[in-house]
Amino acid sequence: MELPEREAMDFDVVIVGAGPAGLAAAIQLKQLAAEAGTEVSVVVVEKGSEVGAHILSGAVIDPSGLDRLVPDWREDPDRPLKTEVVKDEFMFLGPAGGITLPNVAFPKLMSNHGNFVGSLSNVTKYLGRKAEELGVEIYPGFPAAEILYDEAGAVVGIATGDLGIARSGEARDDFTRGMELRAKYTVFGEGARGSLTKKLIDRYRLNQHSDHQKYGLGVKELWQVKPEKFRPGLVQHSMGWPLPNKAGGGSWLYHFDDHLVSVGFVTHLNYENPTLSPFEEFQRFKTHPMIRDVFEGAKRIGYGARAIMEGGWQSVPKLVFPGGCLVGDSAGFVNVPRIKGSHNAVLSGMQAAGAIHEALAAGRAQDELTSYEEGWRSSPIGYDLKRVRNVKPLWSKYGTLVGVGLGGLDMWLNELAGLSLFGTMSHGKPDYACTKPLKDVKPIKYPRPDGVLTFDRLSSVYLSNTNHEEDQPVHLQVKDMGLQKSSEHDVFGGPSGRYCPAGVYEWIDEGGAPRYQINAQNCVHCKTCDIKDPNQNINWVTPEGPGGPNYVNM
């Protein structure tokens, strides 16, 4: 199909993704320009239908980034965080019981004192309003679908996706060409496993000197509980059951706002058994005798899932390239043992903005922002990540019981003496390469959902308010369907139907022959398929327009 040329708009800075990092960069750019008495044009494109629609996190939020970006946010009557942590508990669960570990056993960096419980989606909505007040243009519902380069190979902006293309690939009557947004610098804050970020990493070999990235899948529900079950400001974390020792992960329960409880479960995606289902493990977790009582008489009102960057310090790629940089989760700034990354996302956006402001003031464009690359490891972000750099590899290598103990010892030594017995460990194999063939494992059988405490995928996806235009090209691209049958199905037993938390993938028996069905309309944009497919045979790209979940209070 021959396409007309796109219309183009020019800006000083284009930012991809209206998450904490992208919005922090936009706000800081405007703040720095105002201080210098100059003007800077900034546009943010966001694939969600509105700012915050695709943002999901636990979330216990370290306010250190927000304090620096918007110092008076605590006095704002519209502030997004109102519930401060008042009690912090950590549990180790077995099949029938468990123990609550004493807080004195944990390094100070693990304490949630001074943090807030709330919705990260609402935080980004708040930052979006602040950005617009400063003159930032925000275009929700316009996914960045293509990177623009100049003849020298520098990034010069992005193009938004075309609208009105049918599933057949032909233009529909409502076809509209995407826009080119050109810039002196382009900032990528797409979150975990961004569709453009992975292209930038490959093109510029940004991970040439870093370890490969590691991931987890976080599955979350939002419940409104009975008043007698509600304990505002209570933060609980657990590890252990229902996951086996060799499969890492853990849970959270956070009480906040109007009798709301955020409950979720993170499964590290380096698990070996292809029959393991992170969604089903989460459902089982809620039935534990130390957990289930809080949901008695409660109502489930929200559901979502997303991938989490877990590689940390040693997996952060080079952050800059000619014409732009990576920020936030695109860079991999999550602190895994703290289960926190939004504070580092905000700080990274601010640091990138500082480097861009400096470059624009010097009349530069489309070069590398070296001060950002050189500065992050000696900044609070680097300090936060370096102290915990060995927790994830120790957990992966030695399992939950031994690995977490060694990780705790390493964190104590880092905190007390700035030392580590382990140096900086490697993460071993990529997550997709950890999956074993079906013949080498014992299949896991999961109980049926009861519809009261435990649920199926489709009723859960309904609560995520997910919607996609049905007559559009499938945005989950299987590169080689033959390989999917001969390997993903025949060798590994079809794990995509289990690792996907939204019921997107199914192997359907048609007359004795399996057929791969992709229910793309269910996709909640978690990107797990792009990460965990054992052959790296699935490519997640942005769907048309504002498709995807529409999270509320998540």
C-alpha positions in Angstrom: 0.0 0.0 0.0 1.5 3.3 -1.1 1.2 5.9 1.7 1.0 9.6 1.5 3.8 11.7 3.2 3.3 12.5 6.8 2.8 16.0 8.1 5.6 17.1 10.4 5.9 19.3 13.5 9.2 20.6 15.0 10.0 20.9 18.7 13.1 21.3 20.8 12.3 18.1 22.7 10.0 15.1 22.0 9.3 12.8 24.9 7.9 9.3 24.3 5.8 8.1 27.2 3.8 10.1 29.8 5.1 8.1 32.8 6.9 9.5 35.8 10.2 9.7 34.0 8.9 11.4 30.8 6.7 13.9 32.6 9.5 14.7 35.1 11.8 15.4 32.1 9.1 17.7 30.6 8.5 19.6 33.8 12.1 20.0 34.6 12.9 21.3 31.1 10.2 24.0 31.5 11.4 24.8 35.0 15.1 25.2 33.9 14.0 27.3 30.8 12.0 29.6 33.1 14.9 30.1 35.4 17.2 30.9 32.5 14.6 33.2 30.9 14.5 31.2 27.7 11.9 29.2 25.8 11.9 25.5 25.1 9.2 23.6 23.2 8.3 20.2 24.6 5.8 17.6 23.5 4.9 14.3 25.1 3.3 11.5 23.2 1.4 8.8 25.2 -0.1 5.5 23.8 -2.7 5.4 26.5 -6.1 7.0 26.0 -5.2 9.5 28.7 -2.2 10.2 31.0 -2.1 7.4 33.5 -4.3 4.9 31.5 -1.4 2.5 31.1 0.4 3.1 34.4 0.3 0.3 36.9 2.4 -0.2 40.0 1.9 -1.6 43.5 2.6 1.1 44.8 4.5 2.1 47.8 6.1 5.3 46.6 9.4 6.8 47.8 8.6 10.5 47.5 12.3 11.7 47.1 11.9 12.3 43.4 8.6 14.1 43.7 10.0 16.2 46.5 12.7 17.5 44.2 10.5 18.0 41.2 7.5 19.6 42.8 8.7 20.7 46.3 5.3 21.9 47.5 3.2 18.9 46.4 2.4 17.9 50.0 0.6 21.2 50.5 -1.4 20.8 47.3 -5.1 20.0 48.0 -5.1 17.9 44.8 -2.0 15.9 45.8 -2.1 12.3 44.5 -0.6 10.7 47.6 -2.4 11.0 51.0 -1.7 7.7 52.9 1.7 7.5 54.6 3.1 4.1 55.6 2.5 3.5 59.3 3.3 -0.2 59.6 5.7 -2.4 57.6 5.5 -6.2 57.7 7.4 -8.9 55.9 6.2 -12.5 55.9 7.7 -15.8 54.8 4.9 -18.1 53.8 4.6 -21.9 53.8 1.7 -24.0 52.4 -0.3 -23.9 55.7 1.1 -21.0 57.6 4.1 -18.6 57.9 6.0 -16.2 60.0 6.3 -12.5 60.2 10.0 -11.5 60.2 11.2 -8.8 62.6 11.9 -5.4 60.9 15.3 -5.2 62.7 16.5 -8.1 60.5 16.3 -5.8 57.4 18.8 -3.1 56.4 17.5 0.5 56.8 17.2 0.8 53.0 14.3 -1.7 53.1 12.3 0.4 55.5 9.2 2.1 54.1 9.1 4.8 56.8 8.4 8.1 55.1 7.0 6.5 52.0 3.4 6.8 50.7 0.9 4.2 49.6 -1.2 5.2 46.5 -1.8 4.9 42.8 1.1 5.6 40.5 -1.5 6.1 37.7 -2.9 9.0 39.8 0.6 10.4 40.4 1.2 10.6 36.6 -2.2 12.3 36.1 -1.1 14.9 38.7 2.3 15.3 36.9 0.5 15.6 33.6 -1.5 18.5 34.9 1.6 20.2 36.3 3.4 19.8 32.9 0.5 21.3 30.9 0.3 24.2 33.3 4.0 24.9 32.4 3.2 24.8 28.6 4.1 21.2 27.8 2.0 19.8 24.9 0.7 16.2 25.7 -0.8 14.0 23.0 -2.5 11.0 24.6 -3.8 8.2 22.3 -0.9 8.7 19.9 1.6 5.8 20.2 5.1 6.4 18.9 5.4 3.7 16.2 8.6 4.6 14.4 12.0 6.3 15.1 13.2 9.0 12.7 16.8 9.2 11.8 18.9 11.7 9.7 21.5 10.7 7.1 24.2 10.5 9.7 22.2 8.0 11.8 21.2 10.4 14.6 17.6 10.2 16.0 15.6 13.3 14.9 12.2 12.4 16.4 9.4 9.9 16.1 6.4 9.2 14.0 3.0 8.3 15.5 1.2 5.3 14.2 -1.2 5.4 11.2 -4.9 5.1 12.0 -7.5 3.2 10.0 -5.6 0.2 8.7 -7.7 -3.0 8.5 -6.5 -6.4 9.7 -5.8 -7.3 6.1 -3.3 -4.4 5.9 -5.5 -2.3 3.6 -6.5 1.2 4.4 -10.0 1.6 5.6 -12.3 4.6 4.8 -11.2 6.3 8.0 -7.5 6.0 7.2 -5.3 8.8 8.7 -1.5 9.0 8.3 0.5 9.4 11.4 2.4 12.6 12.3 6.2 13.2 12.3 7.3 14.9 15.5 10.9 16.1 14.9 13.2 17.3 17.7 16.7 18.4 18.6 16.6 15.7 21.3 14.2 12.8 21.8 13.7 11.2 25.2 12.4 7.6 25.4 10.4 6.7 28.6 8.3 3.8 27.3 8.6 1.6 30.4 9.7 -2.0 30.5 10.6 -3.6 27.1 9.5 -0.6 25.1 8.9 -1.4 21.4 11.2 1.5 20.2 13.7 1.3 23.1 14.6 -2.3 22.1 15.3 -1.1 18.6 17.5 1.7 19.9 19.4 -0.8 22.1 20.1 -3.0 19.1 20.9 -0.3 16.6 23.4 1.5 18.8 24.6 -1.6 20.7 23.7 0.2 24.0 24.0 -3.1 26.0 27.4 -4.0 24.6 29.1 -3.4 28.0 26.2 -4.3 30.3 24.6 -7.6 31.4 21.4 -8.6 29.7 18.2 -7.3 31.2 16.1 -9.4 33.7 12.3 -9.2 34.2 9.5 -10.0 36.4 5.7 -10.0 35.8 3.6 -8.1 38.3 -0.1 -9.1 38.4 -2.3 -6.7 40.5 -5.9 -6.5 41.8 -7.5 -3.6 43.5 -10.1 -4.4 46.2 -12.5 -2.3 48.3 -12.6 -4.0 51.7 -14.9 -3.9 54.7 -14.1 -1.1 57.3 -13.2 -3.7 60.0 -10.6 -5.2 57.6 -9.1 -1.9 56.6 -5.8 -0.7 58.2 -4.7 2.5 56.5 -1.0 2.7 55.9 -0.3 -1.0 56.4 2.3 -2.4 54.0 2.8 -6.1 53.8 5.2 -8.1 51.7 5.8 -11.8 51.4 7.9 -14.5 49.7 7.8 -18.3 49.6 4.5 -20.1 49.0 3.0 -20.7 46.5 6.2 -20.5 44.3 8.7 -23.3 44.5 12.1 -22.5 45.9 13.7 -22.3 42.4 11.1 -19.8 41.1 11.6 -16.3 42.5 9.0 -13.7 43.4 6.8 -12.4 46.1 3.6 -10.5 47.0 2.3 -7.2 48.4 -0.8 -5.9 50.2 -1.1 -2.2 50.7 -4.0 -0.4 52.5 -4.7 3.1 51.3 -7.2 5.9 50.6 -10.9 4.9 50.9 -10.8 1.3 52.1 -8.7 0.3 49.2 -6.3 -2.6 49.2 -3.8 -3.1 46.5 -2.8 -6.8 46.3 -0.3 -8.2 43.8 2.2 -10.8 43.0 5.5 -10.6 41.2 6.9 -13.7 39.4 10.5 -13.5 38.2 10.5 -14.5 34.5 13.5 -16.8 34.8 11.4 -19.6 36.1 12.1 -23.0 34.4 8.8 -24.9 34.4 6.8 -24.0 31.2 3.5 -25.0 32.9 3.9 -22.4 35.6 1.4 -19.6 35.4 2.1 -16.3 37.2 -1.6 -15.4 37.0 -2.6 -18.7 38.7 0.2 -18.4 41.3 -1.3 -15.0 42.2 -4.8 -16.4 42.5 -3.4 -19.2 44.7 -1.6 -16.8 46.9 -4.8 -15.0 47.9 -6.1 -18.3 49.4 -3.3 -18.5 52.0 -4.7 -18.5 55.6 -2.5 -15.4 56.5 -3.9 -13.5 53.5 -7.5 -14.5 52.7 -9.3 -13.0 55.7 -8.7 -9.4 54.5 -10.9 -10.1 51.4 -13.9 -11.5 53.3 -16.9 -9.5 52.1 -14.7 -7.3 49.9 -15.3 -6.3 46.3 -12.7 -6.7 43.5 -12.7 -3.4 41.4 -9.5 -3.4 39.4 -7.1 -5.7 37.6 -3.9 -5.3 35.6 -0.4 -6.6 34.8 2.9 -5.4 33.6 6.5 -6.4 33.2 9.1 -5.1 35.6 12.7 -4.5 34.9 14.8 -6.5 37.4 18.4 -6.4 36.1 19.4 -3.4 38.1 22.9 -1.8 38.3 24.7 -4.3 36.0 22.0 -4.4 33.4 21.5 -0.7 32.8 22.6 -0.1 29.2 24.3 3.0 27.8 21.6 5.6 28.2 22.6 8.0 25.4 22.9 7.9 21.6 23.1 10.6 18.9 19.9 12.6 19.3 18.4 11.2 22.5 18.4 9.2 25.7 16.6 6.6 27.8 14.9 7.4 31.1 13.0 5.5 33.8 12.0 1.9 33.3 13.3 2.1 29.7 16.7 2.5 31.3 16.1 -0.2 34.0 16.1 1.9 37.2 14.0 -0.4 39.4 15.3 -1.3 42.8 14.2 -5.0 43.0 14.4 -5.8 46.7 12.6 -2.5 47.6 10.1 -3.1 44.8 10.4 0.6 43.8 11.4 2.5 40.7 9.2 5.6 40.4 11.5 7.7 42.5 14.4 6.8 40.3 12.3 7.4 37.2 11.5 10.9 38.2 15.2 11.6 39.1 16.3 10.2 35.8 13.9 12.4 33.9 15.2 15.4 35.8 18.9 14.4 35.1 18.1 14.0 31.4 16.4 17.3 31.3 19.4 19.0 32.9 21.7 17.6 30.2 19.3 18.6 27.4 18.9 22.1 28.8 22.7 22.4 28.9 23.0 21.2 25.3 20.3 23.5 24.0 21.8 26.5 25.7 25.1 25.7 24.0 23.3 25.5 20.6 23.8 21.8 20.2 21.4 19.3 18.7 21.3 15.5 17.8 24.5 14.7 19.6 25.1 12.5 22.7 24.1 13.8 26.1 27.3 12.6 27.7 26.8 14.4 31.0 23.7 12.4 31.6 25.4 9.1 30.9 28.5 10.0 33.0 26.5 11.3 35.9 23.8 8.7 36.8 26.0 6.2 38.6 27.3 8.8 41.0 23.8 10.2 41.6 21.2 9.0 44.1 20.0 6.6 41.4 23.3 4.9 41.2 23.6 4.9 45.0 20.2 3.3 45.3 20.9 0.5 42.7 24.5 -0.3 43.5 23.8 -1.4 47.1 21.3 -4.0 46.0 23.0 -5.2 42.8 23.6 -8.8 43.9 20.2 -9.5 45.5 18.6 -10.7 42.2 21.5 -12.8 40.9 21.9 -14.5 44.3 18.2 -15.3 44.4 18.3 -16.7 40.9 21.4 -18.8 41.5 20.7 -20.2 45.0 16.8 -20.1 45.2 14.6 -18.3 47.6 15.8 -19.8 50.9 19.5 -19.5 50.5 19.6 -16.7 47.9 17.5 -14.2 49.9 19.5 -14.8 53.0 22.8 -14.2 51.1 21.2 -11.1 49.4 20.2 -9.8 52.8 23.8 -10.2 54.1 25.1 -8.4 51.0 22.8 -5.5 51.6 23.9 -5.2 55.2 27.5 -5.2 54.3 26.9 -2.6 51.6 25.0 -0.4 54.0 27.4 -0.7 56.9 30.7 -0.8 55.1 30.1 -0.1 51.5 31.5 -3.6 50.7 30.3 -6.7 49.0 31.5 -10.3 49.4 30.4 -11.0 45.9 31.7 -8.0 43.8 29.2 -7.5 41.0 27.5 -10.7 40.0 26.2 -11.6 36.5 22.6 -12.6 36.0 23.4 -15.8 34.1 21.0 -16.7 31.3 18.3 -14.4 29.8 14.8 -15.2 31.1 13.6 -16.8 27.9 16.6 -19.2 27.9 15.7 -20.5 31.4 12.6 -22.3 30.2 12.9 -26.1 30.2 11.2 -28.5 27.7 7.9 -29.9 28.9 9.4 -33.4 29.1 11.9 -32.3 31.7 9.4 -30.9 34.3 6.5 -32.0 36.4 3.3 -30.2 35.1 1.6 -27.9 37.6 -2.2 -28.4 38.1 -4.1 -25.3 39.3 -7.5 -25.3 41.0 -10.5 -23.8 39.3 -11.4 -20.3 40.4 -14.2 -19.8 42.8 -15.4 -16.4 41.5 -15.3 -15.0 45.0 -11.6 -14.8 45.9 -10.0 -16.4 42.9 -10.9 -15.6 39.2 -10.3 -16.5 35.6 -8.3 -14.3 33.1 -11.3 -13.0 31.1 -13.3 -11.7 34.0 -10.0 -10.1 35.2 -9.3 -8.4 31.9 -12.8 -7.0 31.9 -11.9 -5.0 35.1 -8.8 -3.6 33.3 -11.2 -1.7 30.9 -9.0 -3.0 28.0 -10.2 -2.1 24.5 -8.7 -2.3 21.0 -10.1 -1.5 17.6 -10.8 -5.0 16.3 -10.3 -4.4 12.6 -6.6 -3.6 12.8 -3.3 -5.5 12.2 -2.5 -7.8 15.1 0.1 -6.0 17.2 1.5 -9.3 18.5 3.7 -10.4 15.6 4.7 -14.0 15.4 7.9 -14.0 13.2 7.7 -17.7 12.2 4.5 -19.6 12.8 6.1 -22.9 11.9 8.6 -22.4 14.7 5.8 -21.6 17.1 4.2 -25.0 16.4 7.4 -27.1 16.3 9.0 -25.6 19.3 6.8 -23.4 21.5 4.0 -26.0 21.3 5.7 -29.3 20.6 8.8 -28.9 22.8 7.7 -26.5 25.5 4.0 -27.3 25.7 2.6 -23.9 24.7 3.8 -21.7 27.7 2.3 -18.6 26.1 -1.1 -19.6 27.2 0.1 -19.7 30.8 2.5 -16.8 31.1 0.1 -14.3 29.5 -2.0 -12.8 32.2 -4.8 -11.7 29.8 -5.8 -14.8 27.8 -4.2 -13.5 24.6 -2.7 -16.8 23.4 -4.4 -20.2 22.9 -3.5 -23.4 21.2 -6.9 -24.8 19.9 -7.4 -28.4 18.8 -9.0 -28.5 15.4 -9.5 -32.0 14.2 -6.5 -33.2 16.0 -4.2 -30.4 14.7 -3.3 -27.5 17.0 -4.0 -24.0 15.8 -2.4 -20.9 17.4 -5.0 -18.2 18.2 -4.0 -14.7 19.2 -6.8 -12.8 21.0 -5.1 -9.4 20.6 -8.1 -7.5 21.8 -7.4 -8.9 25.3 -3.8 -7.5 25.5 -3.0 -5.4 28.6 0.4 -4.4 27.2 2.4 -6.2 29.8 5.0 -7.3 27.1 5.6 -10.7 28.8 5.3 -12.5 25.5 8.1 -10.4 24.0 10.3 -11.4 27.0 9.5 -15.0 27.8 8.8 -16.7 24.5 11.5 -19.4 24.5 12.5 -18.7 20.9 12.1 -14.9 21.0 9.6 -15.4 18.2 7.0 -12.9 19.3 7.5 -9.2 18.7 5.2 -6.8 20.6 4.6 -3.5 18.8 2.2 -0.7 19.5 -1.5 -1.2 18.4 -3.6 1.4 16.7 -4.5 4.6 18.5 -5.4 4.5 22.2 -5.8 0.8 22.5 -5.1 -1.1 25.6 -6.1 -0.9 29.3 -7.7 2.1 30.9 -6.6 1.8 34.5 -8.3 3.6 37.4 -6.6 4.1 40.7 -3.9 1.5 39.7 
